[in-house]
Amino acid sequence: MAHLKPEECLHFFSEVLSILNSTHEPERVLSLIVDRIVRIYSCQTCAVIIINPATEYLQVSTNYNLSHRYVKEFRRSLGTGEIAKMLSTGKPILITDGEQESKLAAEVQLEHPFRSAVCLQISAELRTLGYLYADAREPNAFTEYDMRILQSFADLISIALNKSYLYEKNLRLDKIDHETELEKYAPFLERLSTSISRAEESHESLSIFILDIDNYKQIGGTYGYEASKKVLKEIAGLIKARLRPMDAASRYGFDEVIVLRENASLEAGIAFAEELRKTIEETKFAQQGIHTTVSVGVAAFPKNAISENDLLIAVKEALYDAQRNGRNRVVHL
């Protein structure tokens, strides 16, 4: 358990912010944060685990006390367990004694067994980037108070990663994702914010949903990467063709699409999502005639949430439930 004085916290954060302000490269910032966490909490292991946007698998970005071989071979699916739930909802994981919480400890453990550990979501612009992991050989090494400090470090990591992402994005200045021909996520977020404001003023509803291709990785493994990209593009085209002029759709993740339906209740959003789910299930994609299904989470303003942030959290929770409960289904909160 750390006992940091306010001036010590200020010194640590000022140190990180100074480097963050001077570079577009996140590696220096992440390395410094991991080093400071290890020093403060006498950690056995500390690591920044990120979602690889090209594969949507988790990978180790920066770490302390993980072997080179372990880092090289680490490739963990998001799955539907507690790590996936933490990444989806933002609720951190705190294990005070791994011997008493052995099942959870086994799920989150990296290379070395531990007695206590924490996992905290790293996110930016309402998009999950990965998580911060730390463990210790002693029980009760982390408390609820420490979680606030560690979450602040996780937030600094998110700023560093997002700053790098935005820098690269500004070099491209392209609002279209050309693998799907859908809008990129950043301009979609701007549109969503405007739509929520308009709906609030006019006392209307709007619905959003996230659609995830259930067996996308298997398609790539069976038919090849180009075939999987073709399936994604054809599904995106199928969605785009069914949108009204006031609607919007964006590539949200590696194999996910987020859709905005203006002036549409939760029930209308569910009906539209179910129609798409059924159509995709009955369609053959690419030259190989590939079959696939999708899981869909639906949420609506103002029924499920009245802010952009809460609406996106709600729709991600609904998608998580759809995936956890068998896939190929539409779920709403």
Secondary structure as a PSIPRED ss2 file (coil, helix, strand):
# PSIPRED VFORMAT (PSIPRED V4.0)

   1 M C   1.000  0.000  0.000
   2 A C   1.000  0.000  0.000
   3 H C   1.000  0.000  0.000
   4 L C   1.000  0.000  0.000
   5 K C   1.000  0.000  0.000
   6 P H   0.000  1.000  0.000
   7 E H   0.000  1.000  0.000
   8 E H   0.000  1.000  0.000
   9 C H   0.000  1.000  0.000
  10 L H   0.000  1.000  0.000
  11 H H   0.000  1.000  0.000
  12 F H   0.000  1.000  0.000
  13 F H   0.000  1.000  0.000
  14 S H   0.000  1.000  0.000
  15 E H   0.000  1.000  0.000
  16 V H   0.000  1.000  0.000
  17 L H   0.000  1.000  0.000
  18 S H   0.000  1.000  0.000
  19 I H   0.000  1.000  0.000
  20 L H   0.000  1.000  0.000
  21 N C   1.000  0.000  0.000
  22 S C   1.000  0.000  0.000
  23 T C   1.000  0.000  0.000
  24 H C   1.000  0.000  0.000
  25 E C   1.000  0.000  0.000
  26 P H   0.000  1.000  0.000
  27 E H   0.000  1.000  0.000
  28 R H   0.000  1.000  0.000
  29 V H   0.000  1.000  0.000
  30 L H   0.000  1.000  0.000
  31 S H   0.000  1.000  0.000
  32 L H   0.000  1.000  0.000
  33 I H   0.000  1.000  0.000
  34 V H   0.000  1.000  0.000
  35 D H   0.000  1.000  0.000
  36 R H   0.000  1.000  0.000
  37 I H   0.000  1.000  0.000
  38 V H   0.000  1.000  0.000
  39 R H   0.000  1.000  0.000
  40 I H   0.000  1.000  0.000
  41 Y H   0.000  1.000  0.000
  42 S C   1.000  0.000  0.000
  43 C C   1.000  0.000  0.000
  44 Q C   1.000  0.000  0.000
  45 T E   0.000  0.000  1.000
  46 C E   0.000  0.000  1.000
  47 A E   0.000  0.000  1.000
  48 V E   0.000  0.000  1.000
  49 I E   0.000  0.000  1.000
  50 I E   0.000  0.000  1.000
  51 I E   0.000  0.000  1.000
  52 N C   1.000  0.000  0.000
  53 P C   1.000  0.000  0.000
  54 A C   1.000  0.000  0.000
  55 T C   1.000  0.000  0.000
  56 E C   1.000  0.000  0.000
  57 Y C   1.000  0.000  0.000
  58 L E   0.000  0.000  1.000
  59 Q E   0.000  0.000  1.000
  60 V E   0.000  0.000  1.000
  61 S E   0.000  0.000  1.000
  62 T E   0.000  0.000  1.000
  63 N E   0.000  0.000  1.000
  64 Y E   0.000  0.000  1.000
  65 N C   1.000  0.000  0.000
  66 L C   1.000  0.000  0.000
  67 S C   1.000  0.000  0.000
  68 H H   0.000  1.000  0.000
  69 R H   0.000  1.000  0.000
  70 Y H   0.000  1.000  0.000
  71 V H   0.000  1.000  0.000
  72 K H   0.000  1.000  0.000
  73 E H   0.000  1.000  0.000
  74 F C   1.000  0.000  0.000
  75 R C   1.000  0.000  0.000
  76 R E   0.000  0.000  1.000
  77 S C   1.000  0.000  0.000
  78 L C   1.000  0.000  0.000
  79 G C   1.000  0.000  0.000
  80 T C   1.000  0.000  0.000
  81 G C   1.000  0.000  0.000
  82 E H   0.000  1.000  0.000
  83 I H   0.000  1.000  0.000
  84 A H   0.000  1.000  0.000
  85 K H   0.000  1.000  0.000
  86 M H   0.000  1.000  0.000
  87 L H   0.000  1.000  0.000
  88 S H   0.000  1.000  0.000
  89 T H   0.000  1.000  0.000
  90 G C   1.000  0.000  0.000
  91 K C   1.000  0.000  0.000
  92 P C   1.000  0.000  0.000
  93 I E   0.000  0.000  1.000
  94 L E   0.000  0.000  1.000
  95 I E   0.000  0.000  1.000
  96 T C   1.000  0.000  0.000
  97 D C   1.000  0.000  0.000
  98 G C   1.000  0.000  0.000
  99 E C   1.000  0.000  0.000
 100 Q C   1.000  0.000  0.000
 101 E C   1.000  0.000  0.000
 102 S H   0.000  1.000  0.000
 103 K H   0.000  1.000  0.000
 104 L H   0.000  1.000  0.000
 105 A H   0.000  1.000  0.000
 106 A H   0.000  1.000  0.000
 107 E H   0.000  1.000  0.000
 108 V H   0.000  1.000  0.000
 109 Q C   1.000  0.000  0.000
 110 L C   1.000  0.000  0.000
 111 E C   1.000  0.000  0.000
 112 H C   1.000  0.000  0.000
 113 P C   1.000  0.000  0.000
 114 F C   1.000  0.000  0.000
 115 R C   1.000  0.000  0.000
 116 S E   0.000  0.000  1.000
 117 A E   0.000  0.000  1.000
 118 V E   0.000  0.000  1.000
 119 C E   0.000  0.000  1.000
 120 L E   0.000  0.000  1.000
 121 Q E   0.000  0.000  1.000
 122 I E   0.000  0.000  1.000
 123 S E   0.000  0.000  1.000
 124 A E   0.000  0.000  1.000
 125 E C   1.000  0.000  0.000
 126 L C   1.000  0.000  0.000
 127 R E   0.000  0.000  1.000
 128 T E   0.000  0.000  1.000
 129 L E   0.000  0.000  1.000
 130 G E   0.000  0.000  1.000
 131 Y E   0.000  0.000  1.000
 132 L E   0.000  0.000  1.000
 133 Y E   0.000  0.000  1.000
 134 A E   0.000  0.000  1.000
 135 D E   0.000  0.000  1.000
 136 A E   0.000  0.000  1.000
 137 R C   1.000  0.000  0.000
 138 E C   1.000  0.000  0.000
 139 P C   1.000  0.000  0.000
 140 N C   1.000  0.000  0.000
 141 A C   1.000  0.000  0.000
 142 F C   1.000  0.000  0.000
 143 T C   1.000  0.000  0.000
 144 E H   0.000  1.000  0.000
 145 Y H   0.000  1.000  0.000
 146 D H   0.000  1.000  0.000
 147 M H   0.000  1.000  0.000
 148 R H   0.000  1.000  0.000
 149 I H   0.000  1.000  0.000
 150 L H   0.000  1.000  0.000
 151 Q H   0.000  1.000  0.000
 152 S H   0.000  1.000  0.000
 153 F H   0.000  1.000  0.000
 154 A H   0.000  1.000  0.000
 155 D H   0.000  1.000  0.000
 156 L H   0.000  1.000  0.000
 157 I H   0.000  1.000  0.000
 158 S H   0.000  1.000  0.000
 159 I H   0.000  1.000  0.000
 160 A H   0.000  1.000  0.000
 161 L H   0.000  1.000  0.000
 162 N H   0.000  1.000  0.000
 163 K H   0.000  1.000  0.000
 164 S H   0.000  1.000  0.000
 165 Y H   0.000  1.000  0.000
 166 L H   0.000  1.000  0.000
 167 Y H   0.000  1.000  0.000
 168 E H   0.000  1.000  0.000
 169 K H   0.000  1.000  0.000
 170 N H   0.000  1.000  0.000
 171 L H   0.000  1.000  0.000
 172 R H   0.000  1.000  0.000
 173 L C   1.000  0.000  0.000
 174 D C   1.000  0.000  0.000
 175 K C   1.000  0.000  0.000
 176 I E   0.000  0.000  1.000
 177 D E   0.000  0.000  1.000
 178 H C   1.000  0.000  0.000
 179 E C   1.000  0.000  0.000
 180 T C   1.000  0.000  0.000
 181 E C   1.000  0.000  0.000
 182 L E   0.000  0.000  1.000
 183 E E   0.000  0.000  1.000
 184 K C   1.000  0.000  0.000
 185 Y H   0.000  1.000  0.000
 186 A H   0.000  1.000  0.000
 187 P H   0.000  1.000  0.000
 188 F H   0.000  1.000  0.000
 189 L H   0.000  1.000  0.000
 190 E H   0.000  1.000  0.000
 191 R H   0.000  1.000  0.000
 192 L H   0.000  1.000  0.000
 193 S H   0.000  1.000  0.000
 194 T H   0.000  1.000  0.000
 195 S H   0.000  1.000  0.000
 196 I H   0.000  1.000  0.000
 197 S H   0.000  1.000  0.000
 198 R H   0.000  1.000  0.000
 199 A H   0.000  1.000  0.000
 200 E H   0.000  1.000  0.000
 201 E H   0.000  1.000  0.000
 202 S H   0.000  1.000  0.000
 203 H C   1.000  0.000  0.000
 204 E C   1.000  0.000  0.000
 205 S C   1.000  0.000  0.000
 206 L E   0.000  0.000  1.000
 207 S E   0.000  0.000  1.000
 208 I E   0.000  0.000  1.000
 209 F E   0.000  0.000  1.000
 210 I E   0.000  0.000  1.000
 211 L E   0.000  0.000  1.000
 212 D E   0.000  0.000  1.000
 213 I E   0.000  0.000  1.000
 214 D C   1.000  0.000  0.000
 215 N C   1.000  0.000  0.000
 216 Y H   0.000  1.000  0.000
 217 K H   0.000  1.000  0.000
 218 Q H   0.000  1.000  0.000
 219 I H   0.000  1.000  0.000
 220 G H   0.000  1.000  0.000
 221 G H   0.000  1.000  0.000
 222 T H   0.000  1.000  0.000
 223 Y H   0.000  1.000  0.000
 224 G C   1.000  0.000  0.000
 225 Y H   0.000  1.000  0.000
 226 E H   0.000  1.000  0.000
 227 A H   0.000  1.000  0.000
 228 S H   0.000  1.000  0.000
 229 K H   0.000  1.000  0.000
 230 K H   0.000  1.000  0.000
 231 V H   0.000  1.000  0.000
 232 L H   0.000  1.000  0.000
 233 K H   0.000  1.000  0.000
 234 E H   0.000  1.000  0.000
 235 I H   0.000  1.000  0.000
 236 A H   0.000  1.000  0.000
 237 G H   0.000  1.000  0.000
 238 L H   0.000  1.000  0.000
 239 I H   0.000  1.000  0.000
 240 K H   0.000  1.000  0.000
 241 A H   0.000  1.000  0.000
 242 R C   1.000  0.000  0.000
 243 L C   1.000  0.000  0.000
 244 R C   1.000  0.000  0.000
 245 P C   1.000  0.000  0.000
 246 M C   1.000  0.000  0.000
 247 D C   1.000  0.000  0.000
 248 A E   0.000  0.000  1.000
 249 A E   0.000  0.000  1.000
 250 S E   0.000  0.000  1.000
 251 R E   0.000  0.000  1.000
 252 Y C   1.000  0.000  0.000
 253 G C   1.000  0.000  0.000
 254 F C   1.000  0.000  0.000
 255 D C   1.000  0.000  0.000
 256 E E   0.000  0.000  1.000
 257 V E   0.000  0.000  1.000
 258 I E   0.000  0.000  1.000
 259 V E   0.000  0.000  1.000
 260 L E   0.000  0.000  1.000
 261 R E   0.000  0.000  1.000
 262 E E   0.000  0.000  1.000
 263 N C   1.000  0.000  0.000
 264 A C   1.000  0.000  0.000
 265 S C   1.000  0.000  0.000
 266 L H   0.000  1.000  0.000
 267 E H   0.000  1.000  0.000
 268 A H   0.000  1.000  0.000
 269 G H   0.000  1.000  0.000
 270 I H   0.000  1.000  0.000
 271 A H   0.000  1.000  0.000
 272 F H   0.000  1.000  0.000
 273 A H   0.000  1.000  0.000
 274 E H   0.000  1.000  0.000
 275 E H   0.000  1.000  0.000
 276 L H   0.000  1.000  0.000
 277 R H   0.000  1.000  0.000
 278 K H   0.000  1.000  0.000
 279 T H   0.000  1.000  0.000
 280 I H   0.000  1.000  0.000
 281 E H   0.000  1.000  0.000
 282 E H   0.000  1.000  0.000
 283 T C   1.000  0.000  0.000
 284 K C   1.000  0.000  0.000
 285 F E   0.000  0.000  1.000
 286 A C   1.000  0.000  0.000
 287 Q C   1.000  0.000  0.000
 288 Q C   1.000  0.000  0.000
 289 G C   1.000  0.000  0.000
 290 I E   0.000  0.000  1.000
 291 H C   1.000  0.000  0.000
 292 T C   1.000  0.000  0.000
 293 T C   1.000  0.000  0.000
 294 V E   0.000  0.000  1.000
 295 S E   0.000  0.000  1.000
 296 V E   0.000  0.000  1.000
 297 G E   0.000  0.000  1.000
 298 V E   0.000  0.000  1.000
 299 A E   0.000  0.000  1.000
 300 A E   0.000  0.000  1.000
 301 F E   0.000  0.000  1.000
 302 P C   1.000  0.000  0.000
 303 K C   1.000  0.000  0.000
 304 N C   1.000  0.000  0.000
 305 A C   1.000  0.000  0.000
 306 I C   1.000  0.000  0.000
 307 S C   1.000  0.000  0.000
 308 E H   0.000  1.000  0.000
 309 N H   0.000  1.000  0.000
 310 D H   0.000  1.000  0.000
 311 L H   0.000  1.000  0.000
 312 L H   0.000  1.000  0.000
 313 I H   0.000  1.000  0.000
 314 A H   0.000  1.000  0.000
 315 V H   0.000  1.000  0.000
 316 K H   0.000  1.000  0.000
 317 E H   0.000  1.000  0.000
 318 A H   0.000  1.000  0.000
 319 L H   0.000  1.000  0.000
 320 Y H   0.000  1.000  0.000
 321 D H   0.000  1.000  0.000
 322 A H   0.000  1.000  0.000
 323 Q H   0.000  1.000  0.000
 324 R H   0.000  1.000  0.000
 325 N C   1.000  0.000  0.000
 326 G C   1.000  0.000  0.000
 327 R C   1.000  0.000  0.000
 328 N C   1.000  0.000  0.000
 329 R C   1.000  0.000  0.000
 330 V E   0.000  0.000  1.000
 331 V E   0.000  0.000  1.000
 332 H E   0.000  0.000  1.000
 333 L C   1.000  0.000  0.000
